[in-house]
Amino acid sequence: MRPLTEEETRAVFEKLAGYIGRNISHLVDSKEQPHVFRLQKDRVYYVPENVAKLATSVARPNLISLGLCLGKFTKTGKFRIHITALSVLAPNAKYKIWIKPNGEMPFLYGNHVLKAHIGKMSEDIPEHAGVIVYSMNDIPLGFGVSSKSTTECRNMQPTGIVAFRQADIGEYLRDEDTLFT
């Protein structure tokens, strides 16, 4: 487990900033419990600083995971956020979409968010911005990318796609057989 290089840090922060904007400072500058970003194999972890110091005494081959997995780097060097990062993204989200109960199951089965399923959404969401998808009970269900701006979404057909799904909490069940192999 090692600290991120400057290039890796830039890639992670750019991706996170797409979902939480300037709130990224809350992740880095926490006074009461400072956290750090660490890389183990190709995965990026968000770890409390005191735990990261203790982990240095564990040999790298013996260390499987530590802290919260934010995502991974692909072979081409791009950073992909995992659904495990939802607990970090949701409280700091810049743009939010709430879906009605009849739209929760289609979203959790891996479909995009349709206009007919929208209960409410943040004002001034630009096109291709990162959004966090919530149920009407304020439970974070996943995240994605807006397909259109908020004003354009108001004039869409009910079957039009408002947000492209990137990840959702239903992945745990759909990919259960591949997660533990």
CORRA-V997291 format. One record per residue. N is the residue number from 1. RES is the residue in three letters. SS is DSSP state (2 for helix, 1 for strand, 0 for the rest). OMEGA is omega in whole degrees, 0 to 359 (none if undefined). D_CENTER is the distance of its C-alpha to the mean C-alpha in Angstrom with 2 decimals. Layout:
n:N res:RES ss:SS omega:OMEGA d_center:D_CENTER
n:N res:RES ss:SS omega:OMEGA d_center:D_CENTER
//
This chain:
n:1 res:MET ss:0 omega:183 d_center:21.81
n:2 res:ARG ss:1 omega:174 d_center:22.05
n:3 res:PRO ss:1 omega:179 d_center:20.64
n:4 res:LEU ss:0 omega:173 d_center:18.75
n:5 res:THR ss:0 omega:181 d_center:21.13
n:6 res:GLU ss:2 omega:178 d_center:21.15
n:7 res:GLU ss:2 omega:180 d_center:19.88
n:8 res:GLU ss:2 omega:179 d_center:16.98
n:9 res:THR ss:2 omega:179 d_center:16.11
n:10 res:ARG ss:2 omega:181 d_center:16.39
n:11 res:ALA ss:2 omega:180 d_center:14.11
n:12 res:VAL ss:2 omega:182 d_center:11.27
n:13 res:PHE ss:2 omega:177 d_center:12.06
n:14 res:GLU ss:2 omega:180 d_center:12.41
n:15 res:LYS ss:2 omega:179 d_center:9.01
n:16 res:LEU ss:2 omega:180 d_center:7.51
n:17 res:ALA ss:2 omega:176 d_center:10.48
n:18 res:GLY ss:2 omega:181 d_center:9.69
n:19 res:TYR ss:2 omega:185 d_center:7.31
n:20 res:ILE ss:2 omega:175 d_center:9.30
n:21 res:GLY ss:2 omega:181 d_center:12.51
n:22 res:ARG ss:2 omega:178 d_center:15.25
n:23 res:ASN ss:2 omega:177 d_center:13.66
n:24 res:ILE ss:2 omega:178 d_center:12.54
n:25 res:SER ss:2 omega:177 d_center:16.08
n:26 res:HIS ss:2 omega:179 d_center:15.39
n:27 res:LEU ss:2 omega:187 d_center:13.45
n:28 res:VAL ss:2 omega:189 d_center:16.31
n:29 res:ASP ss:0 omega:179 d_center:19.36
n:30 res:SER ss:0 omega:183 d_center:19.33
n:31 res:LYS ss:0 omega:186 d_center:23.06
n:32 res:GLU ss:0 omega:177 d_center:23.40
n:33 res:GLN ss:0 omega:181 d_center:21.10
n:34 res:PRO ss:0 omega:179 d_center:20.25
n:35 res:HIS ss:1 omega:177 d_center:17.37
n:36 res:VAL ss:1 omega:176 d_center:17.29
n:37 res:PHE ss:1 omega:181 d_center:15.23
n:38 res:ARG ss:1 omega:180 d_center:17.01
n:39 res:LEU ss:1 omega:175 d_center:17.23
n:40 res:GLN ss:1 omega:190 d_center:18.75
n:41 res:LYS ss:0 omega:179 d_center:19.79
n:42 res:ASP ss:0 omega:183 d_center:16.93
n:43 res:ARG ss:1 omega:180 d_center:14.01
n:44 res:VAL ss:1 omega:181 d_center:12.62
n:45 res:TYR ss:1 omega:176 d_center:12.89
n:46 res:TYR ss:1 omega:194 d_center:12.61
n:47 res:VAL ss:1 omega:171 d_center:16.12
n:48 res:PRO ss:1 omega:187 d_center:18.68
n:49 res:GLU ss:2 omega:181 d_center:21.38
n:50 res:ASN ss:2 omega:177 d_center:24.21
n:51 res:VAL ss:2 omega:178 d_center:22.62
n:52 res:ALA ss:2 omega:178 d_center:21.98
n:53 res:LYS ss:2 omega:178 d_center:25.67
n:54 res:LEU ss:2 omega:183 d_center:26.79
n:55 res:ALA ss:2 omega:180 d_center:24.91
n:56 res:THR ss:0 omega:179 d_center:27.10
n:57 res:SER ss:0 omega:179 d_center:29.93
n:58 res:VAL ss:0 omega:180 d_center:28.33
n:59 res:ALA ss:0 omega:182 d_center:29.12
n:60 res:ARG ss:2 omega:180 d_center:26.30
n:61 res:PRO ss:2 omega:181 d_center:27.33
n:62 res:ASN ss:2 omega:182 d_center:27.28
n:63 res:LEU ss:0 omega:182 d_center:23.83
n:64 res:ILE ss:0 omega:184 d_center:21.27
n:65 res:SER ss:0 omega:180 d_center:18.24
n:66 res:LEU ss:0 omega:179 d_center:17.82
n:67 res:GLY ss:0 omega:183 d_center:15.44
n:68 res:LEU ss:1 omega:179 d_center:11.73
n:69 res:CYS ss:1 omega:179 d_center:10.37
n:70 res:LEU ss:1 omega:182 d_center:7.38
n:71 res:GLY ss:1 omega:182 d_center:8.32
n:72 res:LYS ss:1 omega:174 d_center:11.67
n:73 res:PHE ss:1 omega:177 d_center:14.16
n:74 res:THR ss:0 omega:179 d_center:15.98
n:75 res:LYS ss:0 omega:179 d_center:19.75
n:76 res:THR ss:0 omega:176 d_center:19.92
n:77 res:GLY ss:0 omega:177 d_center:17.96
n:78 res:LYS ss:0 omega:180 d_center:14.79
n:79 res:PHE ss:1 omega:178 d_center:11.43
n:80 res:ARG ss:1 omega:179 d_center:8.88
n:81 res:ILE ss:1 omega:176 d_center:5.32
n:82 res:HIS ss:0 omega:179 d_center:5.97
n:83 res:ILE ss:2 omega:178 d_center:5.62
n:84 res:THR ss:2 omega:179 d_center:7.17
n:85 res:ALA ss:2 omega:183 d_center:4.67
n:86 res:LEU ss:2 omega:180 d_center:4.66
n:87 res:SER ss:2 omega:176 d_center:8.02
n:88 res:VAL ss:2 omega:183 d_center:7.51
n:89 res:LEU ss:2 omega:187 d_center:5.50
n:90 res:ALA ss:2 omega:181 d_center:7.89
n:91 res:PRO ss:2 omega:183 d_center:11.08
n:92 res:ASN ss:2 omega:188 d_center:10.69
n:93 res:ALA ss:0 omega:178 d_center:9.58
n:94 res:LYS ss:0 omega:180 d_center:12.08
n:95 res:TYR ss:0 omega:184 d_center:12.38
n:96 res:LYS ss:1 omega:174 d_center:12.37
n:97 res:ILE ss:1 omega:176 d_center:13.98
n:98 res:TRP ss:1 omega:180 d_center:15.91
n:99 res:ILE ss:1 omega:181 d_center:17.38
n:100 res:LYS ss:0 omega:179 d_center:20.79
n:101 res:PRO ss:2 omega:180 d_center:21.62
n:102 res:ASN ss:2 omega:178 d_center:23.07
n:103 res:GLY ss:2 omega:182 d_center:19.80
n:104 res:GLU ss:2 omega:183 d_center:17.67
n:105 res:MET ss:2 omega:176 d_center:19.21
n:106 res:PRO ss:2 omega:179 d_center:19.03
n:107 res:PHE ss:2 omega:181 d_center:15.28
n:108 res:LEU ss:2 omega:174 d_center:14.92
n:109 res:TYR ss:0 omega:174 d_center:17.35
n:110 res:GLY ss:0 omega:180 d_center:15.15
n:111 res:ASN ss:0 omega:178 d_center:16.62
n:112 res:HIS ss:0 omega:180 d_center:15.53
n:113 res:VAL ss:1 omega:178 d_center:16.03
n:114 res:LEU ss:1 omega:180 d_center:19.72
n:115 res:LYS ss:2 omega:180 d_center:21.62
n:116 res:ALA ss:2 omega:182 d_center:23.73
n:117 res:HIS ss:2 omega:184 d_center:20.87
n:118 res:ILE ss:1 omega:173 d_center:19.79
n:119 res:GLY ss:1 omega:175 d_center:21.03
n:120 res:LYS ss:1 omega:179 d_center:20.06
n:121 res:MET ss:1 omega:179 d_center:17.72
n:122 res:SER ss:0 omega:176 d_center:17.41
n:123 res:GLU ss:0 omega:173 d_center:20.28
n:124 res:ASP ss:0 omega:173 d_center:20.25
n:125 res:ILE ss:0 omega:178 d_center:17.01
n:126 res:PRO ss:0 omega:177 d_center:17.90
n:127 res:GLU ss:0 omega:179 d_center:17.78
n:128 res:HIS ss:0 omega:176 d_center:14.87
n:129 res:ALA ss:0 omega:177 d_center:12.59
n:130 res:GLY ss:1 omega:180 d_center:8.88
n:131 res:VAL ss:1 omega:174 d_center:9.08
n:132 res:ILE ss:1 omega:182 d_center:7.83
n:133 res:VAL ss:1 omega:181 d_center:10.32
n:134 res:TYR ss:1 omega:167 d_center:12.63
n:135 res:SER ss:1 omega:179 d_center:15.93
n:136 res:MET ss:0 omega:177 d_center:19.05
n:137 res:ASN ss:0 omega:180 d_center:19.20
n:138 res:ASP ss:0 omega:174 d_center:16.09
n:139 res:ILE ss:0 omega:179 d_center:14.17
n:140 res:PRO ss:1 omega:182 d_center:10.42
n:141 res:LEU ss:1 omega:181 d_center:10.45
n:142 res:GLY ss:1 omega:179 d_center:7.29
n:143 res:PHE ss:1 omega:181 d_center:5.93
n:144 res:GLY ss:1 omega:181 d_center:8.15
n:145 res:VAL ss:1 omega:181 d_center:10.68
n:146 res:SER ss:1 omega:179 d_center:13.88
n:147 res:SER ss:0 omega:180 d_center:17.00
n:148 res:LYS ss:0 omega:176 d_center:19.43
n:149 res:SER ss:0 omega:182 d_center:19.96
n:150 res:THR ss:2 omega:181 d_center:20.69
n:151 res:THR ss:2 omega:178 d_center:24.41
n:152 res:GLU ss:2 omega:181 d_center:24.41
n:153 res:CYS ss:2 omega:181 d_center:22.58
n:154 res:ARG ss:2 omega:182 d_center:25.44
n:155 res:ASN ss:0 omega:183 d_center:27.94
n:156 res:MET ss:0 omega:171 d_center:26.22
n:157 res:GLN ss:0 omega:179 d_center:27.66
n:158 res:PRO ss:0 omega:180 d_center:26.23
n:159 res:THR ss:0 omega:180 d_center:25.15
n:160 res:GLY ss:0 omega:181 d_center:23.26
n:161 res:ILE ss:1 omega:179 d_center:19.57
n:162 res:VAL ss:1 omega:181 d_center:17.69
n:163 res:ALA ss:1 omega:176 d_center:14.10
n:164 res:PHE ss:1 omega:182 d_center:13.24
n:165 res:ARG ss:1 omega:174 d_center:10.93
n:166 res:GLN ss:1 omega:180 d_center:8.31
n:167 res:ALA ss:1 omega:177 d_center:7.41
n:168 res:ASP ss:1 omega:184 d_center:9.07
n:169 res:ILE ss:0 omega:175 d_center:10.74
n:170 res:GLY ss:0 omega:180 d_center:13.86
n:171 res:GLU ss:2 omega:180 d_center:12.97
n:172 res:TYR ss:2 omega:181 d_center:14.47
n:173 res:LEU ss:2 omega:182 d_center:17.69
n:174 res:ARG ss:2 omega:184 d_center:17.86
n:175 res:ASP ss:0 omega:185 d_center:17.34
n:176 res:GLU ss:2 omega:182 d_center:19.25
n:177 res:ASP ss:2 omega:181 d_center:22.13
n:178 res:THR ss:2 omega:182 d_center:20.28
n:179 res:LEU ss:2 omega:189 d_center:18.10
n:180 res:PHE ss:0 omega:178 d_center:21.22
n:181 res:THR ss:0 omega:none d_center:23.41
//
